């Protein structure tokens, strides 16, 4: 006989003793237990709800916006996406690209698992982990993807220029209002510390009353280089150098003036036989007039080696930003009473993180963004007027 057999027999022996006990008494005793418990609880003091007192440290609502990046070109991957890592209130949760391998590689690097292509883009509507969409596509695609993102219930920060035409800009703004979502245009210089400080000094009267603004923006276009190729194609670029790089100087001039221009004159300025410019303009010189008497002038070109300059002339001095629109190198010179100084307000690289955080703050607080869609629409209207004037040999166009 094994130990197992012994155990079984011992159990059987214990069970055999049960009939010897008065089963009726056991059942009665068991049945009385709930009654006894009830009578005890009835005599026990009951807990009563009390109002919340003091100021306990309670969990706060999520103050982070979740973003989808649409378009994984060199600017998005080299400047904007790294900025998200430094932002305090944002997180990338989805990527949209026409290159699946690139999306997978970047997704792995950033810890992003939700990957979309342009064919299934509209399905972002079902992803509750996307609050905002950053559009980093060529300008000719801005309106389409911005409107679709807004219809999907997402806030949108769209790269500049806002769109190819005034009608597209107006449609984007209408879509944002219908959706009840934020629409911002990525004018990064507004969030660059030195550009912002220059305007602050101007408004504080450090150079007296503003009289004139000038700016130059340009680089040498290389259509054979993939990041430049689309810039020479009207359908994707929307326009030429003025849309792509000249818009920085234009926007800066209007920002400094603090008012919208009332008229514009312009002339084209580039070699007409240059094969790079079969579809888009290679350069333009423009001049703005404001109701207050302030004037502004600037140039934009795909034929310069490089230009990045913005200067504000006042009745008592001037402020020069050179470079003025670079990613990581901005120089300021303040001249007053024939004495110059070079103040520095902060690291230019922070402009990208500052921009993302500012848009997220606007979304979280349900307030207007610093550079809204209406600003983008205004600038496209002015650029269209610049093209009209240049096409008419420099005739003044009223805005």
RORO-968807 format. One record per residue (C-alpha): x, y, z; residue number from 1. Coordinates in Angstrom, 1 decimal. Layout:
SITE       x       y       z    n
SITE       X       Y       Z  NUM
...
END
This chain:
SITE       x       y       z    n
SITE     0.0     0.0     0.0    1
SITE     1.4     3.4    -1.0    2
SITE     1.3     6.6     1.0    3
SITE    -1.3     7.9    -1.5    4
SITE    -3.5     5.0    -0.7    5
SITE    -3.1     5.6     3.0    6
SITE    -4.1     9.3     2.5    7
SITE    -7.2     8.4     0.6    8
SITE    -8.3     5.8     3.2    9
SITE    -7.6     8.3     6.0   10
SITE    -9.9    10.8     4.2   11
SITE   -12.5     8.2     3.8   12
SITE   -12.3     7.4     7.5   13
SITE   -12.9    11.0     8.4   14
SITE   -16.0    11.2     6.2   15
SITE   -17.3     8.0     7.7   16
SITE   -17.5     9.7    11.1   17
SITE   -19.8    12.5    10.0   18
SITE   -23.0    10.5    10.2   19
SITE   -22.3    10.0    13.9   20
SITE   -22.9    13.8    14.5   21
SITE   -26.4    15.2    14.7   22
SITE   -26.7    16.6    11.1   23
SITE   -29.9    18.5    12.0   24
SITE   -28.1    20.5    14.7   25
SITE   -25.3    21.4    12.3   26
SITE   -27.7    22.6     9.6   27
SITE   -29.6    24.8    12.1   28
SITE   -26.3    26.3    13.4   29
SITE   -25.2    27.1     9.9   30
SITE   -28.5    28.7     9.0   31
SITE   -28.3    30.9    12.0   32
SITE   -25.0    32.5    10.9   33
SITE   -26.4    35.1     8.4   34
SITE   -28.9    36.2    11.0   35
SITE   -26.2    36.6    13.6   36
SITE   -24.1    38.6    11.1   37
SITE   -27.1    40.9    10.3   38
SITE   -27.8    41.6    13.9   39
SITE   -24.1    42.5    14.5   40
SITE   -23.9    44.9    11.5   41
SITE   -27.1    46.6    12.5   42
SITE   -25.5    47.5    15.8   43
SITE   -22.3    48.7    14.2   44
SITE   -21.9    52.5    13.4   45
SITE   -22.2    53.2     9.7   46
SITE   -19.8    55.2     7.5   47
SITE   -21.1    58.6     6.3   48
SITE   -19.9    60.6     3.2   49
SITE   -18.2    63.9     4.0   50
SITE   -17.4    66.8     1.7   51
SITE   -13.8    67.1     0.3   52
SITE   -11.8    69.3     2.6   53
SITE    -8.5    71.0     2.2   54
SITE    -6.5    71.1    -1.0   55
SITE    -5.3    67.5    -1.7   56
SITE    -2.9    66.8    -4.5   57
SITE    -5.3    65.4    -7.1   58
SITE    -4.3    63.9   -10.5   59
SITE    -4.4    66.6   -13.2   60
SITE    -5.9    66.3   -16.7   61
SITE    -3.4    65.3   -19.4   62
SITE    -1.6    68.5   -20.6   63
SITE     0.2    66.9   -23.5   64
SITE    -0.9    67.2   -27.1   65
SITE    -0.4    64.1   -29.3   66
SITE     0.8    64.8   -32.9   67
SITE     0.9    63.2   -36.3   68
SITE     3.7    64.3   -38.6   69
SITE     2.6    64.4   -42.2   70
SITE     5.6    64.5   -44.6   71
SITE     9.0    63.2   -43.6   72
SITE    11.3    65.4   -45.6   73
SITE    14.6    66.9   -44.6   74
SITE    13.1    69.8   -42.7   75
SITE    10.6    67.7   -40.7   76
SITE    13.1    65.1   -39.8   77
SITE    16.1    67.4   -39.3   78
SITE    14.5    70.3   -37.5   79
SITE    10.9    69.8   -36.4   80
SITE    10.9    66.2   -35.1   81
SITE    13.9    66.6   -32.9   82
SITE    12.2    69.7   -31.4   83
SITE     9.3    67.5   -30.2   84
SITE    11.7    65.7   -27.9   85
SITE    12.5    69.0   -26.1   86
SITE     8.9    70.2   -25.9   87
SITE     7.2    70.0   -22.5   88
SITE     3.7    69.5   -23.7   89
SITE     3.9    67.5   -26.9   90
SITE     4.5    63.9   -28.1   91
SITE     4.7    62.4   -31.6   92
SITE     2.2    59.5   -31.8   93
SITE     1.8    58.9   -35.5   94
SITE     3.8    59.4   -38.8   95
SITE     2.5    59.8   -42.3   96
SITE     4.8    59.1   -45.3   97
SITE     4.8    57.7   -48.8   98
SITE     8.0    55.8   -48.0   99
SITE     7.1    52.8   -45.7  100
SITE    10.7    52.0   -44.8  101
SITE    11.5    55.6   -43.8  102
SITE     8.3    55.7   -41.7  103
SITE     9.3    52.4   -40.0  104
SITE    12.9    53.6   -39.3  105
SITE    11.8    56.9   -37.9  106
SITE     9.0    55.2   -35.9  107
SITE    11.5    52.9   -34.3  108
SITE    13.8    55.9   -33.4  109
SITE    10.9    57.9   -31.9  110
SITE     8.9    55.1   -30.4  111
SITE     6.0    55.7   -32.7  112
SITE     4.0    52.6   -33.8  113
SITE     1.1    54.2   -35.7  114
SITE     2.2    54.6   -39.3  115
SITE     0.1    55.8   -42.1  116
SITE     0.5    56.5   -45.8  117
SITE    -1.2    59.0   -48.1  118
SITE    -3.7    56.3   -49.2  119
SITE    -5.1    55.7   -45.7  120
SITE    -4.5    59.1   -44.3  121
SITE    -8.2    59.8   -43.6  122
SITE    -8.3    56.9   -41.1  123
SITE    -6.5    59.1   -38.6  124
SITE   -10.0    60.2   -37.7  125
SITE   -10.4    57.0   -35.7  126
SITE    -7.1    57.4   -33.8  127
SITE    -8.0    59.2   -30.5  128
SITE    -4.3    59.4   -29.7  129
SITE    -3.8    62.1   -32.3  130
SITE    -4.8    65.7   -31.3  131
SITE    -2.8    67.7   -33.8  132
SITE    -1.4    67.3   -37.2  133
SITE     1.8    69.0   -38.5  134
SITE     1.7    69.4   -42.3  135
SITE     5.3    69.4   -43.8  136
SITE     4.4    68.7   -47.4  137
SITE     5.1    70.9   -50.4  138
SITE     2.8    74.0   -50.6  139
SITE     0.8    72.6   -53.4  140
SITE    -0.5    69.8   -51.1  141
SITE    -1.1    72.0   -48.0  142
SITE    -4.8    72.8   -48.6  143
SITE    -5.8    69.2   -49.4  144
SITE    -4.2    67.5   -46.4  145
SITE    -5.0    70.4   -44.0  146
SITE    -8.7    70.3   -44.8  147
SITE    -8.8    66.5   -44.6  148
SITE    -7.0    66.6   -41.2  149
SITE    -9.5    69.2   -39.9  150
SITE   -12.4    67.1   -41.1  151
SITE   -10.9    64.2   -39.2  152
SITE   -11.2    66.3   -36.1  153
SITE    -7.6    67.3   -35.6  154
SITE    -6.0    70.7   -35.0  155
SITE    -3.5    71.6   -37.7  156
SITE    -0.2    73.4   -37.8  157
SITE     0.7    73.9   -41.5  158
SITE     4.0    74.9   -42.9  159
SITE     4.4    78.2   -44.8  160
SITE     3.3    79.3   -47.3  161
SITE    -0.2    78.4   -46.1  162
SITE    -1.3    77.3   -49.6  163
SITE    -1.0    78.0   -53.3  164
SITE    -3.9    80.4   -53.7  165
SITE    -6.1    82.7   -51.8  166
SITE    -9.1    80.5   -52.4  167
SITE    -7.3    77.5   -50.9  168
SITE    -6.4    79.5   -47.8  169
SITE   -10.0    80.6   -47.4  170
SITE   -11.2    77.0   -47.7  171
SITE    -8.7    75.9   -45.0  172
SITE    -9.9    78.6   -42.6  173
SITE   -13.6    77.7   -43.3  174
SITE   -12.8    74.0   -42.6  175
SITE   -11.2    74.9   -39.3  176
SITE   -14.2    76.9   -38.2  177
SITE   -16.6    74.1   -39.2  178
SITE   -14.5    71.6   -37.3  179
SITE   -14.0    73.9   -34.3  180
SITE   -10.3    73.3   -34.4  181
SITE    -7.1    75.4   -34.4  182
SITE    -5.4    76.2   -37.7  183
SITE    -1.9    77.7   -37.4  184
SITE     0.8    78.5   -40.0  185
SITE     4.4    77.7   -39.0  186
SITE     6.0    81.1   -39.1  187
SITE     8.9    79.9   -36.9  188
SITE    10.7    83.3   -36.7  189
SITE     7.9    84.6   -34.5  190
SITE     9.2    82.1   -31.9  191
SITE    12.9    82.6   -32.5  192
SITE    14.2    84.6   -29.4  193
SITE    16.2    87.2   -31.2  194
SITE    13.6    88.0   -33.9  195
SITE    11.0    88.3   -31.1  196
SITE    13.4    90.5   -29.1  197
SITE    14.1    92.8   -32.0  198
SITE    10.3    93.4   -32.5  199
SITE     9.9    93.9   -28.7  200
SITE    12.7    96.5   -28.7  201
SITE    11.1    98.2   -31.7  202
SITE     7.7    98.3   -30.0  203
SITE     9.3    99.6   -26.8  204
SITE    10.6   102.6   -28.8  205
SITE    14.3   101.8   -28.5  206
SITE    14.9   103.1   -32.1  207
SITE    12.2   105.7   -32.1  208
SITE     9.3   105.6   -34.5  209
SITE     9.6   103.0   -37.3  210
SITE    10.1   104.5   -40.7  211
SITE    11.2   101.7   -43.0  212
SITE    11.9    98.0   -43.1  213
SITE    14.0    96.0   -45.6  214
SITE    14.8    92.4   -46.0  215
SITE    16.5    90.0   -48.4  216
SITE    16.1    86.2   -48.6  217
SITE    17.5    83.7   -51.0  218
SITE    19.7    80.8   -51.9  219
SITE    21.0    79.1   -55.0  220
SITE    18.4    76.5   -56.2  221
SITE    19.7    73.1   -57.1  222
SITE    16.8    71.2   -58.8  223
SITE    18.9    68.0   -59.0  224
SITE    19.1    67.8   -55.2  225
SITE    15.9    66.0   -54.0  226
SITE    15.1    68.5   -51.3  227
SITE    15.1    71.3   -53.9  228
SITE    13.5    69.5   -56.8  229
SITE     9.8    70.2   -55.9  230
SITE    10.7    73.9   -55.6  231
SITE    11.0    74.2   -59.3  232
SITE     7.7    72.6   -60.0  233
SITE     4.7    74.9   -60.0  234
SITE     2.1    72.3   -59.1  235
SITE     4.0    71.4   -55.9  236
SITE     5.6    74.7   -55.0  237
SITE     2.7    77.0   -55.7  238
SITE     5.1    79.7   -56.7  239
SITE     8.8    80.4   -56.8  240
SITE    11.3    82.0   -54.5  241
SITE     8.8    84.5   -53.1  242
SITE     6.6    81.6   -51.9  243
SITE     9.4    79.6   -50.5  244
SITE    12.0    81.9   -49.0  245
SITE    10.8    85.5   -49.7  246
SITE     7.8    85.0   -47.5  247
SITE    10.1    85.3   -44.4  248
SITE    11.2    88.8   -45.3  249
SITE     7.6    89.8   -46.2  250
SITE     6.1    88.4   -43.0  251
SITE     8.8    90.1   -41.0  252
SITE     8.2    93.5   -42.6  253
SITE     4.4    93.3   -41.8  254
SITE     5.2    92.0   -38.3  255
SITE     7.4    95.0   -37.7  256
SITE     5.0    97.5   -39.2  257
SITE     2.1    96.2   -37.1  258
SITE    -0.4    96.9   -39.8  259
SITE    -1.3    95.4   -43.2  260
SITE     0.0    97.0   -46.3  261
SITE    -2.3    99.0   -48.6  262
SITE    -0.4    98.5   -51.9  263
SITE     2.5    96.8   -53.5  264
SITE     4.8    97.2   -56.4  265
SITE     7.2    94.5   -57.7  266
SITE     9.5    93.5   -60.6  267
SITE    10.9    90.1   -61.5  268
SITE    14.7    89.8   -61.1  269
SITE    16.3    86.7   -62.5  270
SITE    17.9    85.4   -65.7  271
SITE    15.0    84.6   -68.0  272
SITE    17.0    82.0   -69.9  273
SITE    17.8    80.0   -66.8  274
SITE    16.3    76.5   -67.4  275
SITE    15.6    76.1   -63.6  276
SITE    12.8    78.6   -63.9  277
SITE    10.7    77.2   -66.6  278
SITE     7.7    76.9   -64.2  279
SITE     8.4    79.3   -61.3  280
SITE    10.0    82.7   -60.9  281
SITE    13.6    82.8   -59.8  282
SITE    13.6    86.1   -58.1  283
SITE    11.5    89.2   -57.4  284
SITE    12.0    92.6   -55.9  285
SITE     9.1    94.1   -54.0  286
SITE     8.0    97.2   -52.1  287
SITE     5.1    97.7   -49.7  288
SITE     3.3   100.9   -48.7  289
SITE     1.4   101.2   -45.4  290
SITE    -1.4   103.7   -44.4  291
SITE     0.8   105.0   -41.6  292
SITE     3.5   106.1   -43.9  293
SITE     5.8   103.2   -43.1  294
SITE     7.5   101.6   -46.2  295
SITE     9.1    98.3   -46.7  296
SITE    11.1    96.7   -49.5  297
SITE    12.7    93.4   -50.1  298
SITE    14.1    90.8   -52.5  299
SITE    13.7    87.1   -52.9  300
SITE    15.8    84.9   -55.1  301
SITE    16.8    81.4   -56.1  302
SITE    19.9    82.9   -57.7  303
SITE    21.7    84.3   -54.7  304
SITE    24.5    82.3   -53.0  305
SITE    22.7    83.0   -49.8  306
SITE    20.8    85.9   -48.2  307
SITE    19.2    86.1   -44.8  308
SITE    18.8    89.8   -43.7  309
SITE    16.1    91.9   -42.0  310
SITE    16.5    95.5   -40.9  311
SITE    14.2    98.0   -39.2  312
SITE    15.0   101.7   -39.5  313
SITE    13.6   104.1   -36.9  314
SITE    13.7   107.8   -36.2  315
SITE    16.5   107.3   -33.6  316
SITE    18.3   104.1   -34.7  317
SITE    18.1   100.8   -36.4  318
SITE    18.0    97.1   -35.7  319
SITE    19.7    94.6   -38.0  320
SITE    19.2    90.9   -38.0  321
SITE    21.8    89.1   -40.1  322
SITE    21.4    86.2   -40.5  323
SITE    17.7    86.7   -39.7  324
SITE    16.0    83.4   -40.6  325
SITE    18.6    80.7   -40.1  326
SITE    17.9    77.5   -38.0  327
SITE    20.7    78.0   -35.5  328
SITE    22.5    81.2   -36.2  329
SITE    20.8    84.6   -35.7  330
SITE    22.8    87.8   -35.3  331
SITE    21.4    91.1   -34.0  332
SITE    23.0    94.6   -34.1  333
SITE    21.3    97.5   -32.4  334
SITE    22.6   100.9   -33.5  335
SITE    21.5   104.1   -31.7  336
SITE    23.3   107.5   -31.5  337
SITE    26.0   106.0   -33.8  338
SITE    26.8   103.4   -31.2  339
SITE    26.2    99.7   -32.0  340
SITE    25.7    96.7   -29.7  341
SITE    25.0    93.1   -30.3  342
SITE    22.4    91.9   -27.8  343
SITE    21.5    88.2   -27.7  344
SITE    18.1    87.1   -26.4  345
SITE    18.5    83.3   -26.6  346
SITE    19.4    80.2   -28.6  347
SITE    18.0    80.3   -32.1  348
SITE    17.6    76.6   -32.2  349
SITE    14.8    76.9   -29.6  350
SITE    12.5    78.4   -32.2  351
SITE    11.2    75.0   -33.3  352
SITE    10.4    73.8   -29.8  353
SITE     8.9    77.2   -28.9  354
SITE     6.7    77.1   -31.9  355
SITE     5.4    73.6   -31.1  356
SITE     4.8    74.5   -27.4  357
SITE     3.0    77.7   -28.3  358
SITE     0.6    75.9   -30.7  359
SITE     0.0    73.2   -28.1  360
SITE    -0.7    75.8   -25.4  361
SITE    -3.3    77.4   -27.6  362
SITE    -4.9    74.1   -28.2  363
SITE    -5.0    73.2   -24.5  364
SITE    -6.2    76.6   -23.5  365
SITE    -8.7    76.9   -26.4  366
SITE    -7.3    80.3   -27.4  367
SITE    -6.1    81.7   -30.7  368
SITE    -2.6    80.8   -31.9  369
SITE     0.0    83.5   -32.4  370
SITE     0.3    82.8   -36.1  371
SITE    -3.2    81.8   -37.2  372
SITE    -4.6    80.8   -40.6  373
SITE    -5.7    84.4   -41.2  374
SITE    -2.1    85.5   -41.1  375
SITE    -1.2    82.9   -43.7  376
SITE    -4.1    84.1   -45.9  377
SITE    -3.0    87.7   -45.6  378
SITE     0.5    86.9   -46.8  379
SITE    -0.6    84.8   -49.7  380
SITE    -2.9    87.7   -50.8  381
SITE     0.2    90.0   -50.7  382
SITE     2.4    87.6   -52.6  383
SITE    -0.3    87.2   -55.3  384
SITE    -0.4    91.0   -55.6  385
SITE     3.4    91.0   -55.9  386
SITE     3.1    88.6   -58.8  387
SITE     0.4    90.7   -60.4  388
SITE     2.5    93.9   -60.2  389
SITE     5.6    92.1   -61.5  390
SITE     3.6    90.7   -64.4  391
SITE     2.5    94.2   -65.2  392
SITE     6.0    95.7   -65.2  393
SITE     5.9    97.1   -61.7  394
SITE     2.4    98.7   -61.7  395
SITE     1.1    99.4   -58.3  396
SITE    -1.5    96.9   -57.0  397
SITE    -3.9    98.0   -54.3  398
SITE    -4.7    95.6   -51.5  399
END
